[in-house]
């Protein structure tokens, strides 16, 4: 994966395998927003977090209302990455796309870690050191999204 600025936007260039993997991730994100309660991206365990209950409820409502938009956006991005027979697959992102992607990717990473019990200690392990194939794939997905986020962060809108 390579990244470079272009006329105020950002171009991400992927090897086909990277683009395919990201398209699969985006498909799961869209599915979660379409078929499941979008609140799955929201930790129910906020006791003692310092958030006021009205803030927590407002956030849940915002997730429900924004779920359809997030699903459509993830599906649109997924379609851009599903190109065959190319050496590189390019994705041009506007600053707004970068901001939205960072939010969706971070929420998805947190959800995966919570759902599959991936701890901070697990994050420092090599993939083959983690128990269970499913958790290995999840760790790979978390690291892949984290790497993308790290590359995109300098291009995020302020």
Residue frames relative to the residue before (quaternion, step in Angstrom):
aa qw qx qy qz dx dy dz
X 1.0000 0.0000 0.0000 0.0000 0.00 0.00 0.00
X 0.0385 -0.7716 0.6349 -0.0038 3.52 -1.01 0.95
X 0.1382 -0.7833 0.6030 0.0607 3.53 -1.19 0.58
X 0.1292 0.7782 -0.6105 0.0706 3.56 -1.08 0.72
X 0.5006 -0.6505 0.4808 0.3083 3.56 -1.12 0.69
X 0.0168 0.7871 -0.6161 0.0258 3.55 -1.19 0.61
X 0.8420 -0.2001 0.0813 0.4944 3.59 -0.47 1.26
X 0.7691 -0.3586 0.1792 0.4978 3.56 0.84 0.97
X 0.6739 0.4236 -0.2897 0.5315 3.58 1.27 -0.17
X 0.3834 -0.6795 0.5663 0.2657 3.54 -1.33 -0.11
X 0.1822 -0.7588 0.6160 0.1073 3.55 -1.01 0.85
X 0.1282 -0.7537 0.6419 0.0589 3.53 -0.91 1.02
X 0.1221 -0.7760 0.6168 0.0502 3.57 -0.85 1.01
X 0.0998 -0.8140 0.5723 -0.0063 3.54 -0.76 1.14
X 0.4563 -0.5627 0.5974 0.3440 3.50 -1.31 0.43
X 0.6485 -0.5431 0.3454 0.4063 3.64 -1.04 0.56
X 0.6480 0.5181 -0.3336 0.4476 3.63 0.92 -0.79
X 0.6390 0.5116 -0.3242 0.4742 3.60 1.02 -0.76
X 0.6581 0.5061 -0.3087 0.4641 3.58 0.93 -0.91
X 0.6398 0.5239 -0.3210 0.4617 3.58 0.99 -0.83
X 0.6561 0.5083 -0.3063 0.4662 3.58 0.91 -0.93
X 0.6723 0.4825 -0.3007 0.4741 3.59 0.88 -0.89
X 0.6233 0.5309 -0.3453 0.4587 3.61 1.00 -0.74
X 0.6336 0.5178 -0.3279 0.4721 3.59 1.02 -0.75
X 0.6411 0.5154 -0.3197 0.4703 3.58 0.95 -0.85
X 0.6667 0.4964 -0.3019 0.4668 3.58 0.89 -0.94
X 0.6152 0.5412 -0.3405 0.4612 3.59 1.09 -0.65
X 0.6546 0.4941 -0.3090 0.4815 3.59 1.01 -0.78
X 0.6243 0.5240 -0.3390 0.4698 3.58 1.02 -0.77
X 0.6580 0.5005 -0.3115 0.4685 3.60 0.89 -0.93
X 0.6398 0.5299 -0.3235 0.4529 3.58 0.94 -0.89
X 0.6488 0.5255 -0.3244 0.4446 3.57 0.90 -0.89
X 0.6922 0.4579 -0.2809 0.4820 3.58 0.99 -0.75
X 0.6983 0.4786 -0.2754 0.4555 3.61 1.06 -0.70
X 0.8149 0.3118 -0.1164 0.4746 3.53 0.79 -1.07
X 0.7477 0.3387 -0.1958 0.5366 3.55 1.05 -0.63
X 0.6303 -0.4807 0.4198 0.4420 3.52 -1.29 0.05
X 0.4352 -0.7088 0.4745 0.2882 3.61 -0.63 1.02
X 0.5302 0.6375 -0.3942 0.3965 3.54 1.27 -0.24
X 0.4614 0.6643 -0.4725 0.3502 3.60 1.23 -0.06
X 0.6516 0.4930 -0.3201 0.4795 3.56 1.20 -0.39
X 0.6510 0.4733 -0.3030 0.5102 3.53 1.28 0.21
X 0.3862 -0.7328 0.5098 0.2322 3.56 -0.67 1.03
X 0.3519 -0.7344 0.5446 0.2004 3.54 -0.81 1.04
X 0.6596 0.5216 -0.2937 0.4545 3.54 1.20 -0.50
X 0.2563 0.7841 -0.5256 0.2080 3.56 0.37 1.23
X 0.2967 0.7657 -0.5179 0.2399 3.54 1.22 0.35
X 0.8284 0.1565 -0.1434 0.5184 3.55 -0.80 1.01
X 0.4562 0.7107 -0.4396 0.3058 3.59 1.23 0.17
X 0.5171 -0.6420 0.4214 0.3779 3.57 1.20 -0.40
X 0.5372 0.6035 -0.4152 0.4181 3.60 1.25 -0.13
X 0.4340 -0.6639 0.5411 0.2796 3.54 -1.00 0.81
X 0.5973 -0.6006 0.3915 0.3594 3.60 -1.00 0.79
X 0.6472 0.5112 -0.3345 0.4560 3.61 0.99 -0.73
X 0.6218 0.5211 -0.3410 0.4748 3.61 1.12 -0.60
X 0.6322 0.5285 -0.3218 0.4663 3.56 1.01 -0.86
X 0.6836 0.4780 -0.2923 0.4677 3.61 0.87 -0.91
X 0.6269 0.5253 -0.3375 0.4660 3.61 1.02 -0.73
X 0.6462 0.5170 -0.3165 0.4637 3.58 1.00 -0.81
X 0.6329 0.5239 -0.3283 0.4660 3.60 0.99 -0.84
X 0.6606 0.5055 -0.3060 0.4630 3.58 0.92 -0.90
X 0.6372 0.5307 -0.3171 0.4603 3.58 0.98 -0.85
X 0.6398 0.5211 -0.3194 0.4659 3.59 1.02 -0.81
X 0.6527 0.5095 -0.3205 0.4601 3.58 0.94 -0.86
X 0.6957 0.4779 -0.2735 0.4613 3.57 0.88 -0.95
X 0.7259 0.4326 -0.2422 0.4767 3.58 0.99 -0.77
X 0.4494 0.7342 -0.4262 0.2781 3.58 1.26 -0.23
X 0.6675 0.4950 -0.3100 0.4619 3.58 0.91 -0.87
X 0.6466 0.5095 -0.3177 0.4706 3.58 0.97 -0.83
X 0.6575 0.5093 -0.3084 0.4617 3.57 0.95 -0.86
X 0.6430 0.5157 -0.3233 0.4648 3.59 0.99 -0.80
X 0.6553 0.5079 -0.3150 0.4621 3.61 0.91 -0.88
X 0.6563 0.5134 -0.3047 0.4613 3.55 0.96 -0.90
X 0.6577 0.5014 -0.3109 0.4683 3.60 0.90 -0.90
X 0.6586 0.4989 -0.3117 0.4693 3.63 0.97 -0.79
X 0.6294 0.5236 -0.3371 0.4648 3.60 1.03 -0.76
X 0.6617 0.4903 -0.3032 0.4793 3.57 0.92 -0.89
X 0.6185 0.5526 -0.3398 0.4435 3.58 0.99 -0.84
X 0.6589 0.5176 -0.3054 0.4525 3.59 0.92 -0.90
X 0.6291 0.5454 -0.3356 0.4406 3.60 1.03 -0.71
X 0.7138 0.4627 -0.2430 0.4662 3.55 1.12 -0.69
X 0.6356 0.5401 -0.3263 0.4449 3.59 1.23 -0.28
X 0.2814 0.7319 -0.5478 0.2916 3.53 0.53 1.28
X 0.2973 -0.7782 0.5342 0.1433 3.56 -0.90 0.98
X 0.8667 0.2174 -0.1277 0.4304 3.50 -1.41 0.34
X 0.5186 0.5827 -0.4613 0.4229 3.55 0.78 1.01
X 0.5099 -0.6316 0.4876 0.3215 3.53 -1.15 0.63
X 0.7721 0.0942 -0.0244 0.6279 3.57 1.10 -0.85
X 0.1799 -0.7399 0.6350 0.1304 3.54 -1.19 0.57
X 0.1733 -0.8156 0.5496 0.0524 3.56 -0.64 1.16
X 0.0993 -0.7561 0.6460 0.0338 3.50 -1.18 0.78
X 0.1689 -0.7768 0.6007 0.0853 3.57 -0.64 1.12
X 0.0994 -0.8044 0.5856 0.0082 3.54 -0.77 1.11
X 0.3673 -0.6790 0.5893 0.2384 3.54 -1.05 0.81
X 0.6583 -0.4814 0.3651 0.4490 3.61 -1.18 0.22
X 0.6242 0.5308 -0.3412 0.4608 3.60 1.06 -0.71
X 0.6260 0.5271 -0.3283 0.4717 3.60 1.03 -0.81
X 0.6286 0.5369 -0.3344 0.4525 3.57 0.96 -0.86
X 0.6708 0.5026 -0.3002 0.4553 3.59 0.84 -0.95
X 0.6792 0.4795 -0.2913 0.4733 3.58 0.89 -0.92
X 0.6398 0.5207 -0.3356 0.4548 3.59 0.96 -0.83
X 0.6398 0.5324 -0.3340 0.4423 3.59 0.91 -0.87
X 0.6616 0.4998 -0.3074 0.4669 3.59 0.96 -0.83
X 0.6871 0.4783 -0.2909 0.4632 3.59 0.82 -0.98
X 0.6659 0.5088 -0.3055 0.4522 3.58 0.91 -0.90
X 0.6712 0.4898 -0.3117 0.4609 3.58 0.89 -0.85
X 0.6387 0.5134 -0.3303 0.4684 3.60 0.95 -0.82
X 0.6673 0.5015 -0.3034 0.4595 3.59 0.95 -0.86
X 0.6273 0.5320 -0.3345 0.4600 3.60 0.97 -0.77
X 0.6716 0.4941 -0.2953 0.4666 3.58 0.92 -0.93
X 0.6267 0.5349 -0.3224 0.4662 3.56 1.03 -0.84
X 0.6701 0.5019 -0.3058 0.4534 3.60 0.85 -0.95
X 0.6519 0.5162 -0.3168 0.4563 3.56 0.90 -0.91
X 0.6721 0.4900 -0.2906 0.4730 3.58 0.93 -0.92
X 0.6944 0.4982 -0.2868 0.4328 3.60 0.81 -1.01
X 0.7923 0.3106 -0.1475 0.5039 3.59 0.91 -0.90
X 0.4941 -0.7070 0.4045 0.3039 3.59 1.25 0.27
X 0.3164 0.7302 -0.5367 0.2805 3.57 1.02 0.78
X 0.2046 -0.8133 0.5402 0.0701 3.54 -0.57 1.21
X 0.6864 -0.4340 0.3675 0.4533 3.57 -1.31 0.09
X 0.6349 0.5274 -0.3296 0.4583 3.58 1.00 -0.80
X 0.6343 0.5307 -0.3257 0.4582 3.60 1.01 -0.80
X 0.6108 0.5926 -0.3490 0.3924 3.57 1.03 -0.77
X 0.7005 0.4557 -0.2723 0.4771 3.60 1.11 -0.55
X 0.5430 0.6260 -0.3992 0.3923 3.60 1.27 -0.08
X 0.5025 -0.5620 0.5479 0.3626 3.51 -1.33 0.33
X 0.6583 -0.5397 0.3469 0.3938 3.58 -1.10 0.68
X 0.7175 0.4580 -0.2711 0.4494 3.61 0.84 -0.91
X 0.6020 0.5588 -0.3631 0.4399 3.61 1.24 -0.15
X 0.6095 0.5556 -0.3440 0.4490 3.59 1.25 -0.31
X 0.4522 -0.6924 0.4986 0.2600 3.57 -0.99 0.86
X 0.8248 0.2666 -0.2071 0.4535 3.55 -1.04 0.85
X 0.4928 -0.6881 0.4563 0.2747 3.54 -0.84 1.05
X 0.6486 0.5293 -0.3289 0.4371 3.59 0.92 -0.85
X 0.6692 0.4819 -0.2979 0.4807 3.58 0.95 -0.85
X 0.6027 0.5486 -0.3582 0.4555 3.62 1.10 -0.58
X 0.6534 0.4950 -0.3087 0.4824 3.57 0.95 -0.87
X 0.6376 0.5244 -0.3222 0.4634 3.58 0.98 -0.83
X 0.6555 0.5033 -0.3163 0.4657 3.59 0.93 -0.85
X 0.6265 0.5240 -0.3286 0.4744 3.58 1.02 -0.78
X 0.6526 0.5136 -0.3047 0.4663 3.58 0.95 -0.89
X 0.6449 0.5170 -0.3136 0.4674 3.59 0.95 -0.88
X 0.6833 0.4794 -0.2882 0.4693 3.60 0.89 -0.92
X 0.6266 0.5383 -0.3355 0.4529 3.60 0.99 -0.81
X 0.6820 0.4682 -0.2874 0.4827 3.59 0.87 -0.94
X 0.6295 0.5325 -0.3385 0.4533 3.60 1.00 -0.75
X 0.6400 0.5176 -0.3221 0.4677 3.57 0.99 -0.81
X 0.6473 0.5066 -0.3187 0.4721 3.58 0.94 -0.85
X 0.6521 0.5224 -0.3140 0.4508 3.56 0.93 -0.90
X 0.6363 0.5328 -0.3205 0.4567 3.56 0.99 -0.84
X 0.6726 0.4898 -0.2897 0.4731 3.58 0.99 -0.84
X 0.7292 0.4577 -0.2361 0.4506 3.58 0.98 -0.86
X 0.5154 0.6954 -0.4036 0.2967 3.59 1.10 -0.63
X 0.6670 0.4955 -0.3379 0.4421 3.66 0.84 -0.75
X 0.7052 0.4509 -0.2582 0.4824 3.60 1.21 -0.39
X 0.4421 0.7064 -0.4460 0.3265 3.57 1.30 0.06
X 0.5227 -0.6160 0.4747 0.3493 3.57 -1.08 0.67
X 0.5090 -0.6659 0.4552 0.3004 3.55 -1.08 0.69
